Each structure stands twice: as C-alpha cells, then as structure tokens.
Amino acid sequence: MKMTTTSPASGADNAVTRAIRGRILHFLRDPQFHDDAYQYWEDGLMIVKAGRIAAVGNYADLSRDIPQGAEVVDHRGKLIVPGFIDTHIHYPQTDIIASPSPGLLHWLDTYTFPEERRFSDPAYARAVADFFTDELLRNGTTTAMVWSTVHAASADALFAASQQRHMRMITGKVLMDRNCPDFLRDTAESGARESADLISKWHNVDRLAYAITPRFAPTSTEAQLEACGELAKAHSDVFIQTHVAENRDEVKWVAELFPDARSYLDVYDRYKLLRPGAFYGHAIYLDEDDRRRLADSGAAVAHCPTSNLFLGSGFYDFHQSDANRLNVTLATDVGGGTSFSMFRTMNAAHKVARMGGYHLTALRMFYLATRAAAEALGWQDRIGSFEVGCEADFVVLDPDATPLISRRSSRSETLEEQLFAFAMLGDDRVIENVYIMGEATSPVAA
C-alpha cells in the first residue's frame, strides 16, 4: 500500500473543521514520575480547525460546541493518540533491514556502506525516500529524526518526499571524513559547506528541519567535529544527531582515536555538540559523569532496543537513566532495527528493561513515543499531544485489529492493560487511520 495525503495548505480542505469522536489519550508529563501524567476520555471529542487542535474533552461536554457545518468523524471504539515520533532512523538502510551479521562494525562494512553508495543517484534516493515516508505513515509515525547519507542529494530527496506528504520531519547529510570507504568520504570543509547549503535550503521550510549529522566519532576527524561545532554555533536552532557508546568495541576504538578525551561522550562535548535538540543514539555504555553531563546539557537519548538486540550491542539502563532524569525517547533505528513499527519497538524496550530488573509500563512507552520526543525536540507546542494549538497529527488504533488483539482487548479492564496489549501484540495492522494536520491519509494501490 502507498500512503498519500491531501495538502493541508491547499484549497477548501484546509478550511474544513472536523469533529473527531473516539477514545482519546494524550500525555502532559512523564507517568513514571507524575500521577496526573495524562488525559483520557473514554468517549472523547477533538475539534480540529485549520489543521490544529481547537478543543478536546468529553463528548458530552463538547458536542454542543461542534461548529455548524463541521465534518463529524466517528471513531468510537477506537483509540486516538498523537502520531508517533521516531527519534533515530536511517532511511538509506530501508533495503538492508534484516541483513545477517555478527556485529555492528561488520554490518556497516558488509551492508550499510555499499548500500549508501547508491544514494549519490538522486532518482534512486527519491524512490527509497518515497517508500520510506509511506512506510512511516503506514506504521503511525508522523514525525521522525532521520539519517540520510553523505550525499547532499539524499537529504534533498527525503526533504522533498516529506514535504509532499506534509510531514514534520528532520534529516541531515551524514558527515564522514575518515575510517570509511573513499566513495562515502567527504572533508571537513566540503561537509560543512554542503550542510550549510542544506540548512539554507530546507531548515524551517514548511514542516521541515535540519540536523547536523556526524555519523559517529570514529568516522570524523577532529577538524570535522570542530566544523560541526561551528555549524551548531552559527545555527542555534538546528538539531544534532549522532551515535554514542553503542557497543564495547566501538567504545574501545574511540578511546584509541581520542586518547585525551575522558569518555566517548566527552569527545562530542569538547566540540560543543551537547545541547537541547541534540540526540544521541544508543547511549548504552555511559558512566555517571556522562549521564550527569547529558542531563545538564538538555541533550536526549534515542533508545533503540530492536537494534541493540539485533546487533548484540547491550541493554539500556533505565534505572540509571531515571536516576539522572535523562531525556529518553524511543527509536526504531531501521535498518539495524528490525521494524518500522513503534509497537514492536515498545515490545523490545519492555523486554530490555525487564532484563535489567526494570518495569517499563505501557503508559510510559506511549509517552516516550509521543510527548517525550516532542519535548526533547523542543516542539511540545507543535506535536506530541492534543493541547489546544498543536498540529493535528494523530493515529487511530484498532483494538480489534487481529483476532488475538481483539480477544485480549475484550478482557482489558484498565487503560494500562489495553495499551500493553497494543505494545506486546501490535504491529502496522493496528493502525486504522493516520491524520496529518487534520487530514486523513488515504491508502491507494502501489
């Protein structure tokens, strides 16, 4: 199936006011630390005007306020939640998902780098970008922080595909000037120049934003990391994304390459790449000083459980994460991650947490995939919840999507049980509808 959307900025559709009825849930804060973390209406109503939330609450309280002429959309029995936000995913790895490998570095050399070479071709990049963005929507993900390749054309392709679908999306060209194949290598100067050009072309255009994207410390010289820091200083509102402390071999390699750095995270800190809006994928092998520094900086962790399991990297420590109040978010990390589905990502996150003696609730998993990510992005006034004025990106979940989910849902006595059933048993089949800026996406034949 291919997903298409009607432009929220085009014609009469943007003038349509919609009243969406169903079971409505969104989060206000972290349920791990607050009892009043969410709002839930069993029979709820959400009024959407010009693509934004105008009101939300109980149907009985709001039904009299439905504007005359509004389109009423009935999703009773279904659960309506904000669109999922994936904070770490590689679109050029779409076609190498589920590739066998004994570990991260072998996987990069054998599958990832040869595939990324193909993205120098703009037509190839656009074809993958179209499939990728459709696949995100099919799985209920309406916003993502995405990795392109070292080629500027790859970022152009994803920005264009996202713009066509009116998605709120972030990407950036990868920066690598050492320890990588020649065919994927840039320089400190060329990488910074191309990044600056892409920022000028795409950042804050429509619903798009740019991320400065050094792949990871081993593939950037100190000159390139310094250039990243200078870019970040010059463009204070762009995002930053990279990897840190994913597996032990990688950590050892970084220590050899940067002998003066206190830790892997300290490499980035030295170049002023720790700040709000910076996202660090994995962050498994951190010490107490690292965690405190991450927390103080306002940077976020993109927790990638399916990837960590697939590549045997390790288990994220939720106890220490909570102790330091880290900004943790959920990410699929396709193609090291094994699914575009946020439900399957939640499933793995719960099990990873259990292996560390930590109970990760379904309520918190849904929070991490929505409001937590929006807050880490600094976009809590735009996406991730149903607060008045937010953009109306949301998904409709079907508790009868499969016979097993239906049977388990019928026995669910609490919201936690229903959400947990979605997280443990769900996949793309649970996603009944996806709305972008209040407009329903429509499946058409591929």
C-alpha positions as CSV (number, residue, x, y, z in Angstrom):
1,M,0.0,0.0,0.0
2,K,1.1,3.6,-0.6
3,M,0.1,6.4,1.6
4,T,-0.9,9.8,0.2
5,T,-2.2,12.9,1.9
6,T,-4.3,15.9,0.8
7,S,-2.4,19.1,1.3
8,P,-3.3,20.9,4.5
9,A,-2.4,24.1,2.7
10,S,-4.4,23.6,-0.4
11,G,-7.9,24.7,-1.4
12,A,-11.0,24.1,0.6
13,D,-9.8,21.1,2.6
14,N,-7.8,23.3,4.9
15,A,-11.0,25.3,5.7
16,V,-12.8,22.1,6.8
17,T,-13.5,21.9,10.5
18,R,-13.6,18.3,11.8
19,A,-15.0,16.9,15.0
20,I,-13.3,13.5,15.7
21,R,-15.1,11.2,18.2
22,G,-13.4,8.3,19.9
23,R,-11.4,7.1,22.9
24,I,-8.8,9.9,23.2
25,L,-5.5,9.7,25.1
26,H,-2.6,12.1,25.3
27,F,0.2,12.9,27.8
28,L,1.1,16.0,29.7
29,R,4.2,14.7,31.5
30,D,6.1,11.6,32.3
31,P,3.9,8.9,34.0
32,Q,7.0,7.4,35.7
33,F,7.2,10.5,38.0
34,H,3.7,12.0,37.9
35,D,0.2,10.7,38.8
36,D,-1.5,13.3,36.7
37,A,0.6,12.5,33.6
38,Y,-2.2,12.0,31.0
39,Q,-5.7,12.8,30.0
40,Y,-8.0,10.1,28.7
41,W,-11.6,10.3,27.6
42,E,-13.5,7.1,27.0
43,D,-16.0,8.9,24.8
44,G,-14.0,11.9,23.7
45,L,-14.2,14.6,21.1
46,M,-11.5,16.5,19.4
47,I,-12.3,19.6,17.3
48,V,-9.7,20.4,14.6
49,K,-9.7,23.7,12.7
50,A,-7.2,24.6,10.0
51,G,-5.1,21.6,10.9
52,R,-4.8,22.4,14.6
53,I,-6.4,21.2,17.8
54,A,-9.1,23.7,18.7
55,A,-10.7,21.8,21.6
56,V,-10.5,18.3,23.2
57,G,-12.5,16.7,26.0
58,N,-15.5,14.6,26.8
59,Y,-18.0,14.3,24.0
60,A,-20.9,15.1,26.4
61,D,-19.2,18.4,27.3
62,L,-18.1,19.4,23.9
63,S,-20.7,18.1,21.5
64,R,-22.8,21.3,21.8
65,D,-19.8,23.3,20.7
66,I,-19.3,21.5,17.4
67,P,-19.3,24.3,14.8
68,Q,-22.1,24.3,12.3
69,G,-21.1,22.6,9.1
70,A,-18.2,20.7,10.7
71,E,-17.4,17.3,9.4
72,V,-18.1,14.7,12.1
73,V,-15.8,11.7,12.0
74,D,-16.9,8.7,14.1
75,H,-14.1,6.5,15.5
76,R,-16.0,5.3,18.5
77,G,-14.4,2.1,20.0
78,K,-11.0,3.1,18.6
79,L,-8.2,4.7,20.5
80,I,-6.9,8.1,19.2
81,V,-3.3,9.0,20.2
82,P,-0.8,11.6,18.9
83,G,1.2,10.5,15.9
84,F,4.4,8.5,16.9
85,I,7.7,10.3,16.8
86,D,10.8,8.2,15.9
87,T,14.0,9.9,17.0
88,H,16.6,7.8,15.2
89,I,16.1,6.0,11.9
90,H,18.2,5.6,8.8
91,Y,16.2,5.9,5.6
92,P,19.1,4.7,3.3
93,Q,19.1,1.4,5.2
94,T,15.5,0.6,4.3
95,D,16.5,-2.1,1.8
96,I,19.1,-3.7,4.0
97,I,16.9,-4.3,7.0
98,A,17.2,-7.8,8.4
99,S,20.7,-8.4,6.9
100,P,22.6,-11.1,8.9
101,S,25.8,-10.0,10.6
102,P,27.9,-10.9,13.7
103,G,28.1,-7.3,14.9
104,L,27.9,-3.6,14.2
105,L,31.2,-2.9,12.5
106,H,30.9,-5.9,10.2
107,W,27.3,-4.9,9.4
108,L,28.5,-1.4,8.4
109,D,31.2,-2.7,6.1
110,T,29.2,-5.5,4.6
111,Y,25.8,-4.0,4.0
112,T,25.5,-0.4,5.1
113,F,28.3,1.4,3.3
114,P,27.8,-0.4,-0.1
115,E,24.1,0.4,0.0
116,E,24.6,4.0,1.0
117,R,26.9,4.4,-2.1
118,R,23.8,4.2,-4.3
119,F,22.3,7.4,-2.8
120,S,24.6,9.5,-5.0
121,D,21.9,9.0,-7.6
122,P,19.1,11.4,-6.9
123,A,16.5,9.2,-8.6
124,Y,17.4,6.2,-6.5
125,A,17.4,8.3,-3.4
126,R,13.9,9.7,-4.1
127,A,12.5,6.2,-4.9
128,V,13.7,5.0,-1.5
129,A,12.6,8.2,0.3
130,D,9.1,7.8,-1.1
131,F,8.8,4.2,0.1
132,F,10.3,5.1,3.4
133,T,8.0,8.0,4.2
134,D,5.0,5.9,3.2
135,E,6.2,3.1,5.5
136,L,6.5,5.5,8.4
137,L,2.9,6.7,7.9
138,R,1.6,3.1,7.5
139,N,3.1,2.4,10.9
140,G,1.6,5.5,12.5
141,T,4.8,7.5,12.7
142,T,4.2,11.1,11.7
143,T,7.5,12.7,12.7
144,A,11.0,11.3,12.6
145,M,14.6,12.4,13.0
146,V,16.2,10.7,10.0
147,W,19.6,9.9,8.8
148,S,20.4,10.4,5.1
149,T,23.8,9.6,3.6
150,V,26.9,11.6,2.9
151,H,25.4,12.8,-0.3
152,A,23.5,16.1,-0.3
153,A,21.1,14.6,-2.9
154,S,20.0,12.0,-0.3
155,A,18.9,14.7,2.1
156,D,17.2,16.7,-0.7
157,A,15.3,13.5,-1.7
158,L,13.9,12.9,1.8
159,F,13.1,16.5,2.4
160,A,11.1,16.6,-0.9
161,A,9.3,13.4,-0.1
162,S,8.4,14.6,3.4
163,Q,7.3,18.0,2.1
164,Q,5.0,16.3,-0.4
165,R,3.3,14.4,2.4
166,H,3.3,17.5,4.7
167,M,5.1,15.6,7.4
168,R,7.0,17.3,10.2
169,M,10.5,15.7,9.6
170,I,14.1,16.2,10.3
171,T,17.2,15.0,8.4
172,G,20.7,15.9,7.6
173,K,23.5,14.7,5.3
174,V,26.0,12.4,7.1
175,L,29.5,13.7,7.8
176,M,32.4,11.3,7.5
177,D,36.0,12.2,6.6
178,R,37.9,9.1,7.8
179,N,37.6,5.4,8.6
180,C,35.1,4.9,5.9
181,P,35.2,3.9,2.2
182,D,36.5,6.5,-0.2
183,F,33.2,6.5,-2.0
184,L,31.5,7.8,1.1
185,R,34.1,10.2,2.3
186,D,33.8,14.0,2.4
187,T,36.1,16.5,4.0
188,A,35.7,18.8,7.0
189,E,35.4,21.7,4.5
190,S,33.0,20.1,2.0
191,G,30.9,18.5,4.7
192,A,30.4,21.9,6.5
193,R,29.7,23.7,3.2
194,E,27.1,21.2,2.0
195,S,25.5,21.1,5.4
196,A,25.2,24.9,5.4
197,D,23.7,24.9,2.0
198,L,21.1,22.3,3.0
199,I,20.3,24.3,6.1
200,S,19.7,27.4,4.0
201,K,17.6,25.4,1.5
202,W,15.4,23.3,3.9
203,H,15.6,24.3,7.6
204,N,12.2,25.7,8.8
205,V,10.7,25.4,5.4
206,D,7.1,24.2,5.8
207,R,7.3,21.4,8.5
208,L,11.0,20.5,7.9
209,A,14.1,21.0,9.9
210,Y,17.8,20.2,9.6
211,A,20.1,18.1,11.8
212,I,23.9,18.3,11.8
213,T,24.8,14.7,11.4
214,P,28.4,13.4,12.1
215,R,28.0,9.6,11.8
216,F,29.9,8.8,14.9
217,A,33.2,10.0,16.4
218,P,35.4,7.3,14.7
219,T,34.4,8.5,11.2
220,S,35.1,12.2,11.8
221,T,38.5,13.9,12.3
222,E,38.9,16.5,15.0
223,A,38.7,19.1,12.2
224,Q,35.3,17.8,11.1
225,L,34.0,17.7,14.6
226,E,35.2,21.2,15.1
227,A,33.4,22.2,11.9
228,C,30.2,20.6,13.3
229,G,30.6,22.7,16.5
230,E,31.0,25.8,14.4
231,L,27.9,25.0,12.4
232,A,25.9,24.4,15.6
233,K,27.0,27.7,16.9
234,A,26.1,29.5,13.7
235,H,22.7,27.8,13.5
236,S,21.5,27.6,17.1
237,D,18.1,26.2,16.2
238,V,19.2,23.3,14.1
239,F,19.2,19.8,15.6
240,I,22.2,17.5,16.1
241,Q,22.2,13.7,15.8
242,T,24.9,11.1,16.1
243,H,25.7,7.8,17.9
244,V,27.4,7.2,21.2
245,A,28.5,4.2,23.2
246,E,26.6,1.7,21.2
247,N,28.9,-1.3,21.8
248,R,32.1,-2.2,23.6
249,D,34.3,-2.5,20.5
250,E,33.2,0.9,19.3
251,V,33.9,2.5,22.8
252,K,37.4,0.9,22.8
253,W,38.0,2.3,19.3
254,V,37.0,5.8,20.3
255,A,39.3,5.7,23.3
256,E,42.2,4.8,20.9
257,L,41.3,7.6,18.4
258,F,40.8,10.3,21.1
259,P,43.2,9.4,23.9
260,D,42.8,12.8,25.5
261,A,39.0,12.6,25.9
262,R,37.7,11.4,29.2
263,S,35.0,9.3,27.6
264,Y,33.2,8.7,24.3
265,L,30.6,11.3,25.2
266,D,33.3,13.8,26.1
267,V,34.5,13.8,22.5
268,Y,31.3,15.4,21.5
269,D,31.2,17.7,24.5
270,R,34.7,19.1,23.6
271,Y,33.2,20.3,20.3
272,K,30.1,21.8,22.0
273,L,27.7,19.3,20.5
274,L,25.8,18.7,23.7
275,R,22.8,20.9,23.9
276,P,19.0,20.8,23.7
277,G,18.0,19.4,20.4
278,A,21.0,17.1,20.2
279,F,20.1,13.4,20.0
280,Y,22.5,10.6,20.9
281,G,21.6,7.1,19.6
282,H,22.0,4.1,22.0
283,A,24.0,5.6,24.9
284,I,24.4,2.1,26.5
285,Y,27.9,2.3,27.9
286,L,27.9,5.6,29.8
287,D,29.3,6.3,33.3
288,E,27.9,8.5,36.0
289,D,29.7,11.6,34.8
290,D,28.4,11.1,31.3
291,R,24.8,10.7,32.4
292,R,25.1,13.8,34.6
293,R,26.5,15.8,31.7
294,L,23.8,14.6,29.3
295,A,21.1,15.6,31.8
296,D,22.7,19.0,32.4
297,S,23.1,19.7,28.7
298,G,19.5,19.1,27.8
299,A,20.5,16.6,25.1
300,A,18.4,13.5,24.6
301,V,19.0,9.8,24.3
302,A,17.4,7.9,21.4
303,H,16.8,4.4,22.8
304,C,16.9,1.8,20.0
305,P,16.0,-1.5,21.6
306,T,15.4,-3.7,18.5
307,S,18.7,-2.6,17.0
308,N,20.6,-3.1,20.3
309,L,19.2,-6.7,20.4
310,F,19.7,-7.4,16.7
311,L,23.4,-6.4,16.8
312,G,24.0,-7.7,20.3
313,S,25.1,-4.3,21.5
314,G,23.7,-4.4,25.0
315,F,20.9,-3.3,27.3
316,Y,19.9,0.3,28.0
317,D,20.0,1.0,31.8
318,F,16.6,2.5,32.7
319,H,17.4,2.6,36.4
320,Q,20.4,4.9,35.8
321,S,18.5,6.8,33.2
322,D,15.7,7.6,35.6
323,A,18.2,8.4,38.4
324,N,19.7,11.2,36.3
325,R,16.3,12.2,34.7
326,L,17.7,11.8,31.2
327,N,15.6,12.9,28.2
328,V,15.0,9.4,26.8
329,T,13.0,8.8,23.7
330,L,12.1,5.7,21.6
331,A,13.6,5.0,18.2
332,T,13.4,2.1,15.6
333,D,16.9,2.6,14.2
334,V,16.0,0.9,10.9
335,G,17.9,-0.9,9.4
336,G,19.9,-2.1,12.4
337,G,16.5,-2.0,14.0
338,T,14.2,-4.7,12.7
339,S,10.8,-2.9,12.3
340,F,9.3,0.4,11.4
341,S,6.6,-0.3,14.0
342,M,6.7,1.7,17.2
343,F,4.7,-1.2,18.8
344,R,7.4,-3.7,18.1
345,T,9.9,-1.1,19.4
346,M,7.9,-0.8,22.6
347,N,7.8,-4.6,22.9
348,A,11.6,-4.8,22.7
349,A,12.0,-1.8,25.1
350,H,9.8,-3.5,27.7
351,K,11.8,-6.7,27.5
352,V,15.2,-5.0,27.6
353,A,14.1,-3.1,30.7
354,R,12.9,-6.3,32.3
355,M,16.4,-7.8,31.7
356,G,17.7,-5.0,33.9
357,G,15.1,-5.6,36.6
358,Y,13.0,-2.5,35.5
359,H,9.3,-2.5,34.8
360,L,8.6,-0.2,31.8
361,T,4.9,0.4,31.8
362,A,2.8,0.8,28.6
363,L,1.7,4.2,29.7
364,R,5.3,5.3,29.8
365,M,6.1,3.7,26.5
366,F,3.4,5.6,24.8
367,Y,4.6,8.8,26.5
368,L,8.2,8.1,25.2
369,A,6.9,7.7,21.7
370,T,4.9,10.9,21.7
371,R,5.1,13.7,24.3
372,A,8.7,12.9,25.5
373,A,10.0,13.0,22.0
374,A,8.2,16.3,21.3
375,E,9.6,17.9,24.4
376,A,13.2,16.7,23.6
377,L,12.8,18.3,20.2
378,G,11.5,21.5,21.7
379,W,8.3,21.0,19.7
380,Q,5.9,20.3,22.5
381,D,3.8,23.3,21.4
382,R,3.5,21.8,17.9
383,I,3.3,18.0,18.1
384,G,3.1,15.1,20.6
385,S,-0.1,16.0,22.4
386,F,-3.6,17.3,21.9
387,E,-3.1,20.6,23.7
388,V,-5.0,23.4,22.1
389,G,-3.0,24.9,19.2
390,C,-0.9,21.8,18.5
391,E,-0.8,20.5,15.0
392,A,-3.4,17.7,14.4
393,D,-1.1,14.8,13.7
394,F,-2.7,11.7,15.2
395,V,-3.3,8.0,14.7
396,V,-6.4,5.8,15.2
397,L,-5.7,2.4,16.8
398,D,-8.0,-0.5,16.3
399,P,-8.4,-2.8,19.4
400,D,-9.9,-5.5,17.1
401,A,-7.1,-5.4,14.5
402,T,-6.3,-9.1,14.8
403,P,-8.3,-11.9,16.4
404,L,-5.8,-12.2,19.3
405,I,-5.6,-8.5,20.0
406,S,-9.4,-8.3,19.9
407,R,-9.7,-11.2,22.3
408,R,-7.1,-9.6,24.7
409,S,-8.7,-6.2,24.4
410,S,-12.1,-7.5,25.3
411,R,-10.6,-8.6,28.6
412,S,-8.7,-5.4,29.3
413,E,-10.0,-3.7,32.4
414,T,-7.7,-0.8,32.6
415,L,-6.1,1.6,30.1
416,E,-2.7,0.2,31.0
417,E,-3.9,-3.3,30.0
418,Q,-5.2,-2.1,26.7
419,L,-2.0,-0.2,25.9
420,F,0.1,-3.1,26.9
421,A,-1.8,-5.4,24.6
422,F,-1.1,-3.0,21.7
423,A,2.6,-2.8,22.7
424,M,3.1,-6.6,23.1
425,L,0.9,-7.8,20.3
426,G,0.6,-4.9,17.8
427,D,2.2,-4.0,14.5
428,D,1.1,-2.0,11.5
429,R,-2.3,-3.8,11.4
430,V,-3.3,-1.9,14.5
431,I,-3.0,1.5,12.6
432,E,-6.5,2.1,11.2
433,N,-6.1,5.8,10.2
434,V,-3.3,8.4,10.2
435,Y,-4.0,12.1,10.2
436,I,-1.6,14.8,9.1
437,M,-2.6,18.3,10.1
438,G,-6.1,17.0,10.5
439,E,-6.2,15.4,7.0
440,A,-6.6,11.6,6.8
441,T,-4.0,9.8,4.8
442,S,-5.5,7.6,2.1
443,P,-4.1,4.2,1.0
444,V,-4.0,3.7,-2.7
445,A,-2.7,0.9,-4.9
446,A,1.1,1.0,-5.2
